[in-house]
Amino acid sequence: MKHFSVGVLWRIFWLAACLGAIPMLAFQKQWVAVGSLAILAAIATYQLYVYVTNINRKLARFFESVQYSDFAIKFRSDNVLGPSFTELNQEFNKVLEAFRQARAEKEANLQYLNTIVQQISTGLLAFDGEGRVELSNGAALRMLGVYRLRQLADLRDTHTGLFEIIQNLNTTTHQLYRTPTDQPLSINGTQIQLRGKIVKIIALQDIRSELEQQEVEAWQNLTRVLRHEIMNSLTPILSLVGTMQEIVKLDLAPILPQNEAVQDLTEALDTLQRRSSGMIQFVNAYRDFTSLPKPNPREIAVADLLIQTKQLFQDLLQNNYAQCRISVVPPELKLTADASQIEQILINILKNALEAAATRVVLKAYADPQQRVCIEISDDGHGMEPEALEKVFIPFYTTKKTGSGIGLSLSRQIMQLHNGQLTVSSASTKGSTFLLRF
């Protein structure tokens, strides 16, 4: 049988012959022959049915495998039913193989996109019309401080403001939201229809560094203006004081050597000259705040940096009976930064810790889950009151009698130039912890 049609015709002829001979044999009362032909006719009918419906069964199996994505099925490429069935089996297998490859590529693309979504620093959330979470990445969970998020309602108690923003989202939105820990987040949301259902997509962006940068720039601009105005006022005053001192010394003092008024005037002018000069020096001291040089980054070993900083305070640590412990994990941790500027930050913080009567200081360095290098400086000193904690990075703010109030402001500015962050947590009488995150 070379062709499907030949096989069908042959079986029809066989069946017709059997059915045609049965009446003749029955008329001759040859019942054995009639029974035999009837059996042969039944067999021929069954074979014709199987032969004709075999292609339907193959089609049914093929469409069923497509419907249920069962692409592992194989159709035998035999020629029992003729070359046409062999070709059909081969085409079925080719189509299923194409489906297998398409599904593998789709799964690979989904895995690729999911990896990107999980690795980016922007938080992503997606909710369906019923408030079920369809997508969330690790950045979003970290920003919100939650371990798992399954329903929009899970945010009602912990993030009421964000819950209301998402719940009332109809088209697009761009808002600023502050978490309960006062972390500023930029919220960008949109609502779309996907496959006939509503999906709300939310992007969360930590804008703390941007706000800190704007704050520093505002203070820098204010400092420039104040310094300019103060210098413009003090310079002529100091010049006039000098002129008046010469007049008193050269003109009045020789004429009235014992005059009490002349002596008072001399003392007053000396005091005015001294305070004016001190004010100019005070103003010039803040020039660094507005003209900090750009960092010169190099790869440095964090352990060496911490050890060198500790050595600078060795005498002060001994005089204060304080201990300083260093922990670096892993020990070979590297950091790309300007070593001298980062060392200056550590010096400022260590100096403040020892002045706060700390007896134990811990310098700890590690890589966080996002592989960002972090340096923690913890102490057991006096700590800070809540009102001081809010102002500690404001330029010129200080709680010390001899402090300039610029060290921590410069430290934060240095970290911003390194695309990093400097934060602090503290409690009164419980010490402070400064965190440098690069």
Backbone torsions as a table, in degrees:
resi	resn	phi	psi	omega
1	MET	NA	108.7	-177.9
2	LYS	-94.1	-21.7	-176.3
3	HIS	-134.7	150.9	179.2
4	PHE	-60.5	-39.8	-178.5
5	SER	-65.3	-37.3	178.1
6	VAL	-63.1	-43.2	179.1
7	GLY	-61.6	-40.4	179.1
8	VAL	-65.6	-46.3	-179.4
9	LEU	-62.9	-40.9	-179.8
10	TRP	-61.3	-44.0	-179.6
11	ARG	-68.8	-37.1	176.4
12	ILE	-64.6	-42.8	179.0
13	PHE	-62.2	-44.2	179.2
14	TRP	-60.5	-45.7	-180.0
15	LEU	-65.0	-43.4	179.9
16	ALA	-63.6	-39.9	-180.0
17	ALA	-62.6	-43.8	-179.9
18	CYS	-63.9	-46.5	-178.2
19	LEU	-67.4	-30.8	178.9
20	GLY	-73.3	-32.5	-177.0
21	ALA	-80.7	-24.2	-176.6
22	ILE	-61.2	-46.7	179.6
23	PRO	-61.1	-38.7	-179.4
24	MET	-64.4	-45.4	-179.7
25	LEU	-69.2	-31.9	177.8
26	ALA	-67.9	-36.7	178.0
27	PHE	-64.0	-33.0	178.6
28	GLN	-87.3	1.8	176.8
29	LYS	60.9	35.3	174.8
30	GLN	-95.5	80.1	-170.3
31	TRP	-68.5	-30.6	177.7
32	VAL	-64.6	-44.0	179.6
33	ALA	-66.7	-37.5	178.0
34	VAL	-62.0	-44.8	179.0
35	GLY	-61.6	-41.2	179.8
36	SER	-63.7	-44.5	179.8
37	LEU	-65.5	-35.3	178.0
38	ALA	-63.2	-40.2	177.5
39	ILE	-65.0	-43.6	179.2
40	LEU	-62.7	-38.2	179.1
41	ALA	-65.8	-38.4	178.3
42	ALA	-65.3	-41.9	178.2
43	ILE	-63.1	-42.5	-179.8
44	ALA	-63.9	-39.1	178.6
45	THR	-64.6	-44.4	-179.7
46	TYR	-63.4	-44.4	-179.6
47	GLN	-64.8	-37.7	178.5
48	LEU	-65.0	-40.8	179.7
49	TYR	-63.9	-47.9	179.8
50	VAL	-62.9	-42.6	-177.5
51	TYR	-63.1	-44.6	-175.9
52	VAL	-73.6	-39.8	-175.2
53	THR	-86.1	-2.0	-178.9
54	ASN	-62.4	-41.0	179.2
55	ILE	-65.2	-35.0	176.7
56	ASN	-64.8	-39.4	178.1
57	ARG	-65.9	-38.8	177.1
58	LYS	-63.5	-43.5	178.4
59	LEU	-62.9	-41.1	179.5
60	ALA	-62.9	-44.0	177.7
61	ARG	-63.3	-39.5	-179.7
62	PHE	-63.6	-50.1	-178.5
63	PHE	-67.2	-32.4	177.4
64	GLU	-66.7	-40.8	178.1
65	SER	-64.4	-37.0	177.5
66	VAL	-68.1	-42.1	-177.9
67	GLN	-61.0	-42.2	-176.8
68	TYR	-100.0	11.2	177.5
69	SER	56.7	36.4	176.9
70	ASP	-97.0	84.4	-175.1
71	PHE	-93.6	9.6	178.3
72	ALA	-84.4	-11.5	-178.5
73	ILE	-67.1	147.8	179.7
74	LYS	-128.0	138.7	174.8
75	PHE	-102.2	126.6	-177.7
76	ARG	-67.1	128.5	-179.1
77	SER	-91.2	55.6	179.0
78	ASP	-91.4	174.1	179.3
79	ASN	-120.5	29.5	179.4
80	VAL	-62.1	-37.5	-178.8
81	LEU	-99.7	11.9	176.6
82	GLY	109.0	162.6	-179.1
83	PRO	-59.8	-31.1	-178.9
84	SER	-64.1	-36.6	177.0
85	PHE	-72.2	-32.7	176.1
86	THR	-61.7	-45.5	178.5
87	GLU	-64.8	-38.5	179.4
88	LEU	-63.7	-44.5	177.8
89	ASN	-60.5	-42.9	179.6
90	GLN	-62.6	-40.8	179.3
91	GLU	-67.5	-40.2	176.0
92	PHE	-57.7	-46.5	-179.0
93	ASN	-63.9	-36.7	178.1
94	LYS	-65.3	-42.9	179.7
95	VAL	-64.0	-43.8	179.3
96	LEU	-64.6	-36.4	177.0
97	GLU	-65.4	-38.2	176.6
98	ALA	-63.8	-40.6	176.6
99	PHE	-63.2	-40.5	179.5
100	ARG	-61.9	-44.8	179.6
101	GLN	-65.6	-40.9	179.2
102	ALA	-63.0	-42.1	179.2
103	ARG	-66.9	-38.7	178.4
104	ALA	-64.1	-41.4	178.0
105	GLU	-65.7	-39.8	178.1
106	LYS	-62.7	-44.5	179.3
107	GLU	-65.3	-38.0	178.1
108	ALA	-65.2	-42.2	178.8
109	ASN	-64.4	-41.6	178.4
110	LEU	-63.3	-41.2	178.0
111	GLN	-64.9	-38.6	178.5
112	TYR	-63.8	-48.6	179.8
113	LEU	-64.6	-39.6	179.1
114	ASN	-64.3	-37.5	177.1
115	THR	-63.6	-42.2	178.0
116	ILE	-62.7	-45.9	-178.6
117	VAL	-59.7	-39.1	-177.9
118	GLN	-76.1	-21.7	-175.7
119	GLN	-93.5	-23.8	-176.4
120	ILE	-70.1	155.5	-177.5
121	SER	-83.3	-13.1	177.5
122	THR	-80.1	131.7	178.2
123	GLY	-77.2	134.5	-179.2
124	LEU	-126.5	133.3	176.0
125	LEU	-135.7	144.5	175.8
126	ALA	-137.6	130.5	-179.1
127	PHE	-123.0	144.4	173.5
128	ASP	-86.2	-177.6	-177.0
129	GLY	-62.4	-23.0	179.9
130	GLU	-91.9	1.4	179.2
131	GLY	86.5	10.9	177.4
132	ARG	-82.4	142.2	-179.9
133	VAL	-78.0	121.7	176.5
134	GLU	-99.2	-23.3	-179.5
135	LEU	-154.4	138.9	172.5
136	SER	-155.9	140.4	178.1
137	ASN	-112.7	170.0	-175.4
138	GLY	-62.7	-34.3	-179.8
139	ALA	-62.1	-42.1	179.8
140	ALA	-64.3	-42.3	-179.5
141	LEU	-65.1	-38.9	178.7
142	ARG	-67.2	-42.7	-179.9
143	MET	-62.4	-36.6	-178.3
144	LEU	-88.1	-9.7	178.2
145	GLY	68.1	36.2	179.2
146	VAL	-121.2	153.9	179.8
147	TYR	-87.7	-38.8	-178.1
148	ARG	-146.2	145.9	-179.9
149	LEU	-136.3	116.0	-178.3
150	ARG	-113.9	-32.0	-178.1
151	GLN	-131.7	149.8	174.2
152	LEU	-59.3	-33.1	-179.3
153	ALA	-62.9	-20.2	178.9
154	ASP	-64.8	-17.8	-179.5
155	LEU	-91.5	-6.4	-172.0
156	ARG	-60.4	-41.1	-175.5
157	ASP	-87.5	-39.8	-174.5
158	THR	-86.9	-31.5	-178.6
159	HIS	-135.6	69.6	-175.4
160	THR	-59.6	-44.1	-178.7
161	GLY	-62.1	-45.0	179.0
162	LEU	-66.0	-38.4	178.2
163	PHE	-58.9	-43.8	-179.6
164	GLU	-68.2	-38.0	178.5
165	ILE	-60.8	-47.2	-177.8
166	ILE	-70.3	-41.4	-177.8
167	GLN	-63.6	-36.7	-178.1
168	ASN	-91.1	6.6	-178.9
169	LEU	-71.0	124.3	179.4
170	ASN	-116.1	-43.1	179.7
171	THR	-123.1	-89.2	176.9
172	THR	-133.3	157.6	179.0
173	THR	-150.8	151.6	174.2
174	HIS	-143.0	107.7	-174.7
175	GLN	-137.8	164.7	174.6
176	LEU	-104.6	130.5	-179.2
177	TYR	-130.3	137.5	176.4
178	ARG	-110.6	127.3	-179.9
179	THR	-71.4	167.8	176.9
180	PRO	-58.0	-21.8	176.6
181	THR	-91.9	13.1	177.1
182	ASP	67.8	27.7	175.3
183	GLN	-86.7	122.0	-178.5
184	PRO	-79.2	128.6	178.9
185	LEU	-124.4	136.4	172.7
186	SER	-90.2	123.8	-177.2
187	ILE	-105.3	118.0	173.1
188	ASN	-118.0	119.2	-176.9
189	GLY	-132.6	152.8	175.4
190	THR	-148.3	153.9	178.5
191	GLN	-118.5	128.2	-179.5
192	ILE	-132.1	166.8	173.0
193	GLN	-107.8	122.9	-177.7
194	LEU	-126.5	116.7	-178.4
195	ARG	54.8	39.8	174.9
196	GLY	82.3	4.0	178.7
197	LYS	-126.9	154.6	-176.4
198	ILE	-81.0	134.5	176.8
199	VAL	-131.4	130.5	176.5
200	LYS	-106.0	123.6	-178.2
201	ILE	-111.8	126.2	-176.5
202	ILE	-121.4	131.8	174.1
203	ALA	-114.0	128.4	-179.8
204	LEU	-111.1	128.3	-179.4
205	GLN	-127.7	124.4	176.6
206	ASP	-75.2	114.1	-176.7
207	ILE	-109.5	22.1	-179.4
208	ARG	-60.4	-44.1	-178.6
209	SER	-64.3	-37.3	178.5
210	GLU	-65.3	-42.4	178.5
211	LEU	-66.0	-40.0	178.0
212	GLU	-64.3	-38.5	178.6
213	GLN	-64.3	-43.1	177.6
214	GLN	-63.3	-38.4	179.3
215	GLU	-64.5	-44.1	179.1
216	VAL	-63.1	-43.6	179.6
217	GLU	-62.1	-38.6	178.3
218	ALA	-63.7	-44.0	178.3
219	TRP	-65.4	-37.0	178.5
220	GLN	-63.4	-45.0	178.7
221	ASN	-61.8	-42.9	178.4
222	LEU	-63.4	-41.8	-179.4
223	THR	-64.0	-41.1	178.4
224	ARG	-60.0	-44.9	-178.9
225	VAL	-64.2	-47.2	-179.0
226	LEU	-62.9	-43.6	-179.6
227	ARG	-62.5	-43.1	-179.8
228	HIS	-61.5	-46.9	-178.3
229	GLU	-67.5	-41.0	-179.5
230	ILE	-65.4	-44.8	179.8
231	MET	-63.5	-39.7	178.8
232	ASN	-63.8	-31.3	-179.2
233	SER	-83.6	-40.3	-174.8
234	LEU	-75.5	-33.6	-176.3
235	THR	-59.9	-51.0	178.0
236	PRO	-66.6	-33.1	177.7
237	ILE	-62.3	-45.3	-179.8
238	LEU	-64.1	-35.7	178.2
239	SER	-66.8	-43.0	178.4
240	LEU	-64.5	-38.8	178.4
241	VAL	-61.3	-42.8	178.1
242	GLY	-61.8	-41.9	178.1
243	THR	-62.7	-44.3	-179.6
244	MET	-65.9	-34.8	177.8
245	GLN	-64.3	-38.8	178.1
246	GLU	-66.7	-39.8	178.7
247	ILE	-62.0	-45.9	179.7
248	VAL	-63.7	-42.9	-175.9
249	LYS	-70.3	-40.4	-173.9
250	LEU	-92.7	-33.0	-173.5
251	ASP	-102.9	-46.1	-173.7
252	LEU	-87.0	-42.8	-175.4
253	ALA	-59.8	-43.7	179.1
254	PRO	-64.5	-32.7	-178.2
255	ILE	-77.8	-43.2	-177.0
256	LEU	-121.9	71.6	-174.6
257	PRO	-65.9	-31.6	-177.5
258	GLN	-106.1	10.9	-176.2
259	ASN	-72.4	127.5	-177.4
260	GLU	-67.5	-35.5	179.9
261	ALA	-64.7	-39.5	178.4
262	VAL	-64.7	-40.6	178.1
263	GLN	-64.3	-42.2	177.1
264	ASP	-62.2	-41.4	179.5
265	LEU	-64.4	-39.1	178.5
266	THR	-62.5	-45.3	179.3
267	GLU	-63.9	-40.7	-179.8
268	ALA	-64.0	-42.2	179.5
269	LEU	-67.1	-38.6	177.5
270	ASP	-62.7	-43.5	178.7
271	THR	-62.8	-44.4	180.0
272	LEU	-63.8	-39.7	178.4
273	GLN	-66.2	-41.6	-179.2
274	ARG	-65.9	-43.5	-178.9
275	ARG	-70.6	-35.0	177.9
276	SER	-65.9	-43.2	177.8
277	SER	-64.0	-39.8	177.6
278	GLY	-64.6	-37.3	178.1
279	MET	-65.9	-39.8	178.2
280	ILE	-64.8	-42.3	177.1
281	GLN	-63.0	-39.1	178.6
282	PHE	-61.4	-44.7	-179.7
283	VAL	-67.3	-41.4	179.7
284	ASN	-65.3	-24.5	-180.0
285	ALA	-64.9	-22.3	-178.1
286	TYR	-96.4	9.9	177.9
287	ARG	-63.7	-35.2	-179.8
288	ASP	-61.0	-30.1	-177.4
289	PHE	-64.7	-28.8	-178.6
290	THR	-104.1	-0.5	-177.7
291	SER	-139.7	42.7	179.2
292	LEU	-68.7	128.5	-178.2
293	PRO	-67.8	153.3	177.1
294	LYS	-67.2	143.8	-178.6
295	PRO	-68.5	151.3	175.5
296	ASN	-111.8	85.8	-170.7
297	PRO	-70.8	138.7	174.0
298	ARG	-142.0	155.9	176.6
299	GLU	-75.9	124.7	-178.2
300	ILE	-129.7	153.4	175.5
301	ALA	-84.1	122.5	-175.9
302	VAL	-62.7	-38.9	-179.4
303	ALA	-60.5	-43.8	179.1
304	ASP	-62.8	-40.0	-179.6
305	LEU	-61.9	-43.9	-178.7
306	LEU	-69.3	-38.9	-179.9
307	ILE	-65.2	-42.8	179.1
308	GLN	-63.0	-39.8	178.6
309	THR	-65.4	-40.7	179.2
310	LYS	-62.5	-39.5	-178.3
311	GLN	-63.3	-30.5	178.9
312	LEU	-65.0	-25.3	-176.4
313	PHE	-107.4	13.8	-173.7
314	GLN	-58.5	-46.0	-179.2
315	ASP	-67.1	-42.5	-179.3
316	LEU	-65.3	-35.6	177.2
317	LEU	-64.4	-42.3	179.9
318	GLN	-67.6	-40.4	-180.0
319	ASN	-66.0	-32.0	-179.8
320	ASN	-92.8	3.6	-177.3
321	TYR	53.0	42.4	-178.3
322	ALA	-109.1	153.9	178.2
323	GLN	-114.3	145.4	177.9
324	CYS	-129.8	119.3	-178.8
325	ARG	-110.7	142.5	-178.9
326	ILE	-117.7	134.5	177.4
327	SER	-136.8	122.6	179.0
328	VAL	-128.7	121.6	-179.4
329	VAL	-131.2	119.0	-5.3
330	PRO	-74.2	161.8	-175.9
331	PRO	-59.1	-27.4	-178.0
332	GLU	-93.3	19.5	-178.0
333	LEU	-55.4	130.9	-179.1
334	LYS	-112.3	156.3	179.3
335	LEU	-143.9	134.3	175.6
336	THR	-98.2	107.6	-175.0
337	ALA	-165.4	173.4	174.0
338	ASP	-83.9	108.1	-171.8
339	ALA	-59.2	-42.3	-176.4
340	SER	-66.9	-37.6	179.9
341	GLN	-70.9	-41.4	178.6
342	ILE	-66.7	-36.7	176.8
343	GLU	-62.1	-36.4	178.7
344	GLN	-64.1	-38.6	176.6
345	ILE	-61.0	-48.3	-178.5
346	LEU	-62.2	-37.8	178.6
347	ILE	-63.4	-45.7	-180.0
348	ASN	-59.2	-44.8	-175.9
349	ILE	-71.7	-42.3	178.7
350	LEU	-63.7	-40.9	179.0
351	LYS	-61.2	-43.7	178.0
352	ASN	-63.2	-39.2	-179.3
353	ALA	-63.1	-44.7	-178.9
354	LEU	-69.6	-33.6	176.2
355	GLU	-71.2	-19.0	176.8
356	ALA	-91.7	21.4	175.5
357	ALA	64.1	34.0	176.7
358	ALA	-73.4	138.3	176.5
359	THR	-108.2	-8.9	-179.6
360	ARG	-146.1	123.6	178.9
361	VAL	-124.8	135.6	-179.9
362	VAL	-121.5	122.9	173.8
363	LEU	-103.5	113.1	-175.4
364	LYS	-124.0	131.8	178.7
365	ALA	-126.2	142.1	-178.2
366	TYR	-163.8	171.5	174.8
367	ALA	-108.2	126.7	-178.9
368	ASP	-77.4	177.4	-177.6
369	PRO	-57.2	-23.5	178.0
370	GLN	-92.2	13.7	179.2
371	GLN	61.9	28.0	173.7
372	ARG	-90.5	134.6	179.5
373	VAL	-74.0	131.6	-179.8
374	CYS	-126.2	139.0	175.1
375	ILE	-125.0	122.9	179.0
376	GLU	-109.3	135.5	172.8
377	ILE	-120.4	108.9	-177.7
378	SER	-113.9	143.5	177.5
379	ASP	-139.6	166.7	179.0
380	ASP	-111.6	33.6	-177.6
381	GLY	-78.4	-158.2	-175.5
382	HIS	-64.8	-27.1	-175.1
383	GLY	77.9	-174.7	-177.5
384	MET	-128.2	144.8	173.6
385	GLU	-72.1	156.2	-178.8
386	PRO	-55.2	-40.2	-178.3
387	GLU	-68.6	-32.6	177.0
388	ALA	-73.6	-35.5	-179.6
389	LEU	-61.9	-34.5	-179.5
390	GLU	-72.2	-22.5	-173.4
391	LYS	-111.4	3.3	-168.9
392	VAL	-63.1	-27.1	-179.1
393	PHE	-97.9	4.8	177.4
394	ILE	-77.1	130.1	179.8
395	PRO	-57.2	138.2	175.6
396	PHE	75.9	-1.2	177.6
397	TYR	-86.5	130.9	178.3
398	THR	-153.4	151.2	176.0
399	THR	-105.3	1.3	-178.7
400	LYS	-98.0	147.6	-177.5
401	LYS	-67.0	-33.5	-176.8
402	THR	-108.1	8.5	-177.6
403	GLY	-80.8	151.1	178.0
404	SER	-92.5	-20.2	179.4
405	GLY	75.0	22.8	-178.4
406	ILE	-119.2	-14.1	-175.7
407	GLY	-59.3	-51.7	-178.4
408	LEU	-70.9	-32.3	176.5
409	SER	-63.8	-44.3	176.1
410	LEU	-64.0	-37.5	179.8
411	SER	-62.5	-44.4	178.0
412	ARG	-65.0	-38.9	179.1
413	GLN	-63.5	-40.0	177.4
414	ILE	-61.5	-43.3	179.0
415	MET	-63.8	-37.1	177.6
416	GLN	-66.1	-36.7	175.8
417	LEU	-66.2	-21.4	175.8
418	HIS	-95.2	12.2	-177.4
419	ASN	58.3	34.5	179.7
420	GLY	-122.3	-170.7	-178.1
421	GLN	-135.0	146.5	173.6
422	LEU	-124.1	118.5	-179.7
423	THR	-128.5	164.9	-178.5
424	VAL	-141.6	144.8	170.5
425	SER	-130.3	138.9	-175.5
426	SER	-159.2	158.7	174.4
427	ALA	-144.4	143.9	-177.9
428	SER	-58.6	130.7	179.5
429	THR	69.4	5.7	-177.3
430	LYS	-120.3	9.1	176.6
431	GLY	86.2	-179.9	-177.6
432	SER	-136.1	156.1	176.2
433	THR	-134.2	118.7	175.4
434	PHE	-101.1	137.8	-178.1
435	LEU	-122.9	120.8	172.9
436	LEU	-101.4	114.1	179.9
437	ARG	-115.6	118.2	-176.6
438	PHE	-94.6	NA	NA
